[in-house]
Amino acid sequence: MVLLGPFVREPKASGLTRLATRVLMSRSWAAAAWNWYLPRLYAGIRPADFAEYRAGVTAAIRRPGYARAFSLTTGTRHHKAEQALPLVTAPALIVMGDQDPDFPDPLIEARWITDTLHGELLMVAEAGHYPHSQRPDLVGPAVIAFAAGLE
């Protein structure tokens, strides 16, 4: 199992922050809010085609029904994943960008996940929430090596 920038426990956030997120990610605002927020998730090195990718994501969210589906996704809670994590016995590689803005300290979060899963950790330098697209030069070979080491 390879976890890329994983959310596996409930992030600490105030009620006001949760409400603001819910409003901004509502169907009416989802495309504009995500277009504004997406660059923050790509802290560090951005892929060469980031501008085109961002425009495509924004256009997709504007398609009928897509904003609603996206909005529902942003409201996902993580309590059940956190409870299930200690039950996982599969080998795991946890991949986290060292600049992931979704966590106050990405390294602390990554180590907690790695320790809980008894897995391996790859902290990706100069990457935010999408290390696999930001640093495929590091993530790709690590995933291939991890898979090759499985029986």
C-alpha positions in Angstrom: 0.0 0.0 0.0 1.3 3.4 -1.0 -0.2 6.5 0.8 0.5 9.8 -1.0 0.0 12.9 1.2 -2.5 10.9 3.3 -5.3 12.2 5.4 -5.8 9.4 7.9 -6.9 11.3 11.0 -9.1 14.3 11.7 -7.1 17.5 11.3 -7.4 20.0 14.2 -9.5 22.9 13.1 -11.8 25.4 14.8 -15.5 25.4 14.2 -15.1 28.7 12.4 -12.5 27.2 10.0 -14.7 24.2 9.3 -17.7 26.5 8.6 -15.6 28.7 6.3 -14.3 25.6 4.5 -17.9 24.3 4.1 -19.1 27.6 2.6 -16.1 28.1 0.3 -16.4 24.5 -1.0 -20.1 24.7 -1.5 -21.4 24.2 -5.0 -21.7 28.0 -5.6 -18.1 28.7 -4.7 -16.2 25.4 -5.3 -14.6 26.2 -8.6 -13.4 29.7 -7.7 -12.3 28.6 -4.2 -10.4 25.6 -5.4 -8.8 27.6 -8.2 -7.6 30.0 -5.5 -6.4 27.3 -3.0 -4.9 24.7 -5.4 -1.5 26.6 -5.8 -1.0 26.5 -2.0 -1.2 22.7 -2.2 1.6 22.7 -4.7 4.1 24.4 -2.3 7.6 23.8 -3.5 8.3 22.7 -7.0 5.3 22.8 -9.4 4.9 20.6 -12.4 5.8 22.3 -15.7 2.1 21.9 -16.9 0.6 23.3 -13.6 -1.2 26.2 -15.2 -2.9 23.9 -17.7 -3.7 21.4 -15.0 -5.2 24.1 -12.8 -7.4 25.4 -15.6 -8.6 21.9 -16.4 -9.5 21.2 -12.8 -11.4 24.5 -12.5 -13.2 23.8 -15.8 -14.1 20.2 -14.6 -15.6 21.5 -11.4 -17.8 23.8 -13.3 -19.4 21.0 -15.3 -22.9 20.0 -14.2 -22.9 17.9 -11.1 -19.2 18.1 -10.5 -19.2 20.9 -8.0 -21.6 19.0 -5.9 -19.5 15.8 -6.0 -16.4 17.8 -5.2 -18.1 19.7 -2.4 -19.1 16.4 -0.8 -15.5 15.1 -1.0 -14.2 18.1 0.8 -16.5 17.4 3.7 -15.1 13.9 4.3 -14.3 13.0 7.9 -11.4 10.8 8.9 -12.3 9.3 12.2 -13.0 5.8 10.7 -9.7 5.8 8.9 -7.8 6.7 12.0 -9.6 3.9 13.9 -8.8 1.3 11.2 -5.2 2.2 10.7 -3.8 0.0 13.6 -5.6 -2.9 12.0 -3.8 -2.7 8.7 -1.2 -5.4 8.2 -0.2 -4.7 4.6 3.3 -3.3 3.9 3.1 0.5 3.6 5.0 3.3 2.1 4.0 6.7 3.3 4.9 9.6 0.9 4.6 13.1 2.3 5.8 16.4 0.9 7.9 18.4 3.4 5.9 21.5 2.6 2.4 20.0 2.7 0.2 22.9 3.9 -2.6 20.6 5.1 -0.6 19.7 8.2 1.0 22.0 10.8 4.1 19.9 10.6 4.1 17.4 7.8 7.0 15.4 9.2 5.2 14.8 12.5 2.1 13.7 10.7 4.1 11.4 8.4 6.0 9.8 11.3 2.8 9.2 13.2 1.3 7.4 10.1 4.5 5.5 9.5 4.8 4.4 13.1 1.1 3.4 13.3 1.4 1.3 10.1 4.9 0.0 10.8 5.7 1.3 7.3 8.4 3.1 5.4 8.5 6.8 5.0 9.6 9.0 2.1 9.6 12.7 2.9 9.8 14.5 -0.4 11.8 17.7 -0.4 10.4 20.8 -2.1 6.9 19.3 -2.4 3.5 20.1 -1.0 0.4 17.9 -0.9 1.0 16.2 -4.3 4.6 14.9 -4.0 4.0 12.3 -6.7 3.2 15.0 -9.4 5.7 17.6 -8.0 8.7 15.3 -7.6 8.1 12.2 -9.9 11.9 11.9 -10.1 11.9 10.9 -6.4 8.5 9.3 -5.8 8.4 7.1 -8.9 11.6 5.2 -8.2 10.7 4.9 -4.5 7.4 3.4 -5.3 8.9 1.0 -7.8 11.6 0.0 -5.3 9.0 -0.5 -2.6 6.9 -2.7 -4.9 9.9 -4.7 -6.0 10.7 -5.5 -2.4 7.3 -7.1 -1.7 7.0 -10.9 -1.8 
